Amino acid sequence: MRHHRFAAVGCAVLVAAVTLAGCAPDGSAGSTAGPARSAAPSAPASTEEGPVDPDTRLPKDTLLVTDFGADTVTFVDAAGRGRAADRGSVRVGTAPYGIALGADGTAWVSTGEGVAVVDTRTRRRVALIPYSTRTGPVTTGEYRGGGMGIALSPDGAHVYVGVNVPGGDGTLEVIDTRTRAVMRSVPVGRRPFDVDVSPDGRQVYATGHDSYDVTVVDTGTWTGHRIEVAPYGTEGGLGSWLKPHYAVVRPSDGALLLPFEGERLAVADPRTGRVRVERMTANTHQHGVTVSGDGTLYVVGTGPIDPSRDDGPSLTVRSPSGHERIIPLDGPHEDVVVSADGCTAYVSGGFTRDGYWNGLSAVDLGTGRITRLAVGHRPLGMVVL
């Protein structure tokens, strides 16, 4: 949702300095962390598209979360642990999935109906861009048609959204952020869970969950080629659990990182198409992933495929050298983002399958302490505002 991912690659520069500084055991950041925003609570927004006071300041570590079980996005005061975390919602469209944030404060949300454009300062949906791809009736749930993974180009000129077509291959739709219209579409794999962009903006990567692949799209020619990413093979087809879900672009070399089952990390080179596998240690089914500027990887374990052999939900924190720290979580989760100071990971409880819960876990990366916040309706994708 990557969203995504450091929710999107564009956030990596901001986090690089604070991640390198590290967190003290009490969760405080090192001296390179930037100035904190005002902690004054903001007024709740309406669930309608009506205006909210644009001068209201958002608290530090405000998240915007997609409510996959509703038609809203919710503002979450994640730092104000002693107060109600829910700071109001905005209606965006049916079953919102992924979310990407522009430098101007505009959020782009993939829904079952189209891409919603949300002004996070006024907290209004200002547009809904319909897909050019036919996806059938608007529905809800895990297999609904419409937008899934979404990302912005580094220059903010384009939004890329992976569109699921039930029963068929997906498309990557390219939206002009100025005209707010679909420019073109490119064929990609089945159920494009995630979309990521190379740091130079020359390539877009759509992860096809049900086709075991990543489609590499050249933004100069708008042509794509497929890289199979199947470290366990493709036996079992659509019924298999052993498929790619989310990916991130490694800052050091542009490789794509895709975790599998807390056992294998697929490292795909988008230039050559080669895929090699590194060992992981969490031993649990894995979904959401993000990366910090120094290459630290954060991976969400949703829980066991086989409870007799596999471990429960967790957050893996993997250093660039491959050392892993496993932090157990309570119940299934889906996606992860990291705070601006690099000291807290927020993990959404929405989960794309049954077993989700209406909230998120705030993980103190210094102490491993976890605070559960009840917010939203099956919260899935997230960005830090």
C-alpha positions in Angstrom: 0.0 0.0 0.0 3.0 1.0 -0.2 2.4 2.7 -0.7 3.0 3.0 -0.5 6.1 2.6 0.4 8.0 4.0 2.9 4.6 4.3 1.9 6.4 5.6 -1.2 10.1 5.8 -2.1 9.9 9.6 -1.9 9.9 9.6 1.9 13.2 7.8 2.2 15.3 11.0 2.0 13.4 12.5 4.9 13.9 9.5 7.1 17.5 8.7 6.2 19.1 11.1 8.7 16.9 10.2 11.6 17.1 6.5 11.0 20.9 6.7 11.0 20.8 8.5 14.3 18.7 5.7 15.8 16.4 5.7 18.8 17.3 5.6 22.5 15.8 2.8 24.6 13.1 5.2 25.8 12.1 5.8 22.2 13.6 9.3 21.8 15.3 10.2 18.6 18.9 11.2 18.1 20.0 14.8 17.6 19.5 14.8 13.9 15.7 14.5 14.1 13.9 17.5 12.7 11.7 19.9 14.7 8.4 18.5 16.0 5.2 19.9 14.6 2.6 21.4 17.0 1.1 18.8 19.3 -2.1 20.7 19.6 -5.1 18.4 18.9 -7.0 19.1 15.7 -10.8 19.4 15.4 -12.6 16.2 14.2 -13.5 16.4 10.5 -16.8 15.5 9.1 -17.4 12.2 7.3 -19.0 14.3 4.6 -17.0 16.3 2.0 -17.7 19.5 3.8 -15.0 22.0 4.8 -12.9 21.8 7.9 -11.0 24.7 9.4 -7.8 24.9 7.2 -5.9 26.6 9.9 -6.2 23.7 12.3 -2.8 22.2 12.8 -2.3 18.5 12.8 -0.6 16.8 15.8 2.9 15.3 15.4 2.7 11.8 13.8 -0.8 12.2 12.3 -1.5 9.3 10.0 -4.0 9.1 7.2 -5.4 5.6 7.0 -7.6 3.9 4.4 -10.7 2.2 5.8 -11.0 -0.8 3.6 -14.2 -1.9 5.4 -15.9 1.4 4.7 -15.8 4.3 2.2 -13.5 6.6 4.2 -10.0 7.6 5.2 -9.4 8.4 8.8 -7.0 11.0 10.4 -5.2 9.3 13.3 -3.4 11.1 16.1 -0.9 8.4 16.6 1.4 10.3 19.0 -1.4 11.3 21.4 -1.6 7.9 23.1 -3.6 9.2 26.1 -6.4 10.8 24.0 -8.8 9.4 21.4 -6.7 8.6 18.4 -9.5 9.0 15.8 -9.5 12.6 14.5 -12.2 12.3 12.0 -12.9 10.8 8.6 -13.5 11.9 5.0 -15.6 9.9 2.5 -13.5 8.9 -0.5 -15.2 5.9 -2.3 -15.9 2.3 -1.8 -13.3 0.1 -0.1 -10.3 2.3 -0.2 -7.0 0.4 -0.4 -3.7 2.1 -1.1 -2.7 5.7 -0.5 0.1 8.0 -1.6 1.0 11.5 -0.3 2.3 14.4 -2.4 4.7 17.1 -1.2 1.8 19.6 -1.4 -0.3 17.7 1.1 -2.6 16.1 -1.5 -3.4 12.4 -0.8 -4.3 10.0 -3.6 -6.4 7.1 -2.6 -7.2 4.0 -4.7 -10.8 2.9 -4.2 -13.2 0.5 -5.8 -14.7 3.4 -7.8 -11.7 5.5 -8.8 -8.8 7.4 -7.4 -9.9 9.9 -4.7 -8.0 13.2 -4.3 -8.0 14.5 -0.8 -6.8 17.9 0.4 -5.3 16.9 3.8 -5.2 20.5 5.0 -8.9 21.3 4.5 -9.8 17.6 4.9 -12.0 17.4 1.8 -12.3 15.0 -1.1 -11.8 17.4 -4.0 -12.0 14.9 -6.9 -12.8 11.3 -7.8 -11.0 10.1 -10.9 -12.8 7.2 -12.6 -10.7 4.3 -14.0 -10.5 3.8 -17.8 -10.3 0.1 -17.2 -13.6 -1.8 -16.9 -13.6 -3.6 -13.6 -17.3 -4.7 -13.4 -19.7 -3.8 -10.6 -18.4 -1.8 -7.6 -18.1 -4.3 -4.7 -16.2 -4.7 -1.4 -14.0 -7.3 0.1 -10.7 -9.0 -0.6 -11.3 -9.6 -4.3 -13.1 -6.4 -5.3 -12.2 -4.8 -8.6 -10.6 -1.3 -8.8 -7.5 0.3 -7.5 -5.0 -1.4 -5.3 -1.3 -0.4 -5.1 -0.7 3.3 -5.8 2.4 5.5 -6.0 3.5 9.0 -7.1 6.3 9.8 -9.5 9.3 11.5 -7.9 8.4 14.9 -9.5 4.8 14.6 -8.4 3.5 14.9 -12.0 1.9 11.4 -12.2 0.0 9.0 -10.1 0.4 5.3 -10.9 -2.4 2.9 -9.7 -2.6 -0.8 -10.1 -6.2 -1.7 -11.1 -7.6 -5.2 -10.3 -9.9 -6.7 -12.9 -11.6 -9.7 -11.3 -10.9 -12.8 -13.2 -8.3 -11.3 -15.5 -5.0 -9.4 -15.8 -4.7 -6.0 -14.2 -3.7 -2.6 -15.6 -1.4 0.2 -14.5 -3.3 3.4 -15.0 -1.3 6.6 -15.3 -2.9 9.8 -14.0 -1.8 13.4 -14.7 -1.9 15.1 -11.3 -2.4 18.5 -13.0 -5.4 17.6 -15.1 -6.6 14.8 -12.7 -7.4 12.5 -15.6 -6.1 9.1 -16.7 -3.5 9.5 -19.5 -2.9 5.9 -20.4 -3.0 2.3 -19.2 -0.5 -0.5 -19.4 -1.2 -4.2 -19.0 0.3 -5.7 -15.8 -0.2 -8.9 -13.7 -3.2 -10.2 -11.8 -4.3 -8.4 -8.7 -1.6 -5.6 -8.5 -1.3 -5.5 -4.7 1.5 -2.9 -4.8 3.0 -0.2 -7.1 6.5 1.3 -6.6 8.6 3.7 -8.6 12.4 3.9 -9.2 14.2 6.8 -7.6 14.8 8.4 -11.0 11.2 7.9 -12.1 12.1 6.0 -15.2 10.5 2.8 -14.1 7.3 1.7 -12.4 6.9 -1.7 -10.7 3.5 -3.4 -10.3 3.5 -6.5 -8.1 1.1 -9.0 -9.5 -0.1 -11.1 -6.5 -2.0 -13.8 -8.5 0.5 -14.0 -11.4 3.6 -14.4 -9.2 5.4 -11.5 -10.9 6.5 -7.9 -11.0 5.8 -5.9 -14.2 8.5 -3.4 -14.9 7.0 -0.4 -16.9 9.3 2.0 -18.7 7.9 5.5 -18.4 9.6 6.6 -21.6 8.0 4.1 -23.8 5.1 2.9 -21.6 6.0 -0.7 -22.3 6.3 -3.4 -19.7 8.2 -6.6 -19.2 7.5 -9.4 -16.6 9.8 -10.7 -13.9 8.6 -13.9 -12.3 9.0 -13.7 -8.5 8.2 -17.2 -7.1 10.9 -18.5 -4.7 8.5 -21.4 -3.8 7.5 -22.0 -7.4 4.0 -21.5 -8.8 2.4 -24.8 -7.9 -1.1 -24.3 -6.5 -1.9 -21.4 -8.8 -4.6 -19.1 -7.5 -5.1 -21.2 -4.4 -1.5 -20.9 -3.2 -0.5 -18.7 -0.3 3.1 -18.5 -1.5 2.7 -15.4 -3.7 4.3 -11.9 -3.7 2.3 -9.2 -1.9 4.2 -5.9 -1.4 7.6 -4.7 -2.5 10.0 -1.9 -1.8 12.9 -0.3 -3.8 16.2 -0.7 -1.9 17.8 2.8 -1.7 21.4 1.6 -2.2 21.0 -0.1 -5.6 17.4 0.1 -6.8 16.8 -3.6 -6.3 13.2 -4.7 -5.5 12.8 -6.5 -2.2 9.8 -8.9 -1.7 9.5 -10.9 1.5 7.9 -14.4 1.6 6.8 -16.4 4.7 9.3 -15.0 7.1 11.7 -17.4 5.4 12.9 -15.9 2.1 13.5 -12.4 0.8 13.4 -12.2 -3.0 15.8 -9.6 -4.4 14.9 -8.8 -7.9 17.1 -6.7 -10.3 14.7 -4.8 -12.5 17.4 -4.2 -15.2 18.4 -7.9 -15.7 15.3 -9.7 -14.4 17.4 -11.9 -12.2 16.0 -12.9 -8.8 18.1 -14.2 -5.9 16.9 -15.2 -2.5 18.2 -14.3 1.0 17.2 -16.0 4.2 14.6 -14.5 6.6 13.8 -15.8 10.1 10.3 -14.8 11.3 8.6 -18.0 10.0 5.2 -16.4 9.4 3.1 -15.3 6.4 4.3 -11.8 5.4 2.5 -8.9 3.7 3.3 -5.2 4.2 6.9 -3.8 3.9 8.6 -0.5 4.0 12.3 0.7 4.0 14.1 3.6 5.6 16.8 5.7 3.9 19.6 3.6 5.3 18.1 0.4 4.0 16.5 -0.9 7.2 13.6 -3.1 6.2 10.3 -3.4 8.1 8.1 -6.4 7.3 4.7 -7.3 8.6 4.0 -10.9 9.5 0.2 -11.6 9.4 0.3 -15.0 11.1 0.8 -18.7 10.4 -0.4 -20.6 7.4 -0.1 -23.8 9.5 -0.3 -23.0 13.2 1.3 -26.3 14.0 4.5 -25.3 12.2 4.5 -21.5 11.7 4.9 -18.6 14.1 2.4 -15.9 14.9 2.1 -12.3 13.7 5.2 -10.1 14.0 7.1 -7.1 12.8 10.6 -7.9 11.4 13.2 -5.2 11.6 16.0 -6.2 9.2 19.3 -4.3 9.0 21.1 -3.7 5.7 23.5 -6.5 6.7 20.6 -9.0 7.1 20.4 -9.1 10.9 16.8 -9.5 12.0 14.9 -8.4 15.1 11.5 -10.0 15.4 8.8 -8.1 17.5 5.7 -10.2 18.2 2.3 -8.6 17.4 -1.1 -9.3 18.8 -3.3 -10.6 15.9 -3.1 -10.2 12.1 -1.9 -6.9 10.6 -1.3 -5.7 7.0 0.9 -2.7 6.3 3.6 -0.6 8.0 4.9 2.9 8.0 7.6 4.5 10.1 7.4 7.8 12.0 9.3 10.9 10.8 11.8 10.5 13.6 12.4 6.8 12.8 11.5 5.7 16.3 8.0 4.3 15.9 6.5 1.8 13.4 2.7 1.9 12.8 1.2 -1.4 11.7 -2.4 -1.5 10.4 -4.8 -4.1 11.7 -7.0 -4.2 8.6 -5.6 -7.3 7.0 -6.9 -8.2 3.5 -8.3 -11.5 4.8 -10.6 -12.5 7.7 -9.1 -11.9 11.1 -8.7 -8.2 10.8 -9.4 -5.7 13.6 -10.3 -2.0 13.6 -7.1 -0.4 14.8 -3.4 -0.2 14.5 -0.3 -1.1 16.6 2.3 1.6 17.4 5.6 -0.2 17.9 8.3 1.6 19.8 11.4 0.6 17.9 13.7 1.4 20.9 12.0 -0.7 23.5 9.7 -3.0 21.5 6.7 -1.7 23.5 3.4 -1.9 21.6 0.4 0.4 22.0 -2.8 -0.7 20.3 -5.0 2.2 19.0 -8.7 1.5 18.1 -9.3 3.5 14.9 -11.1 3.2 11.6 -12.9 0.4 9.8 -10.5 -2.3 8.7 -7.6 0.1 8.3 -5.2 -0.9 5.6 -3.0 1.6 3.8 -1.3 4.5 5.7 0.8 7.6 5.2 2.4 9.9 7.8 1.3 13.5 7.3 
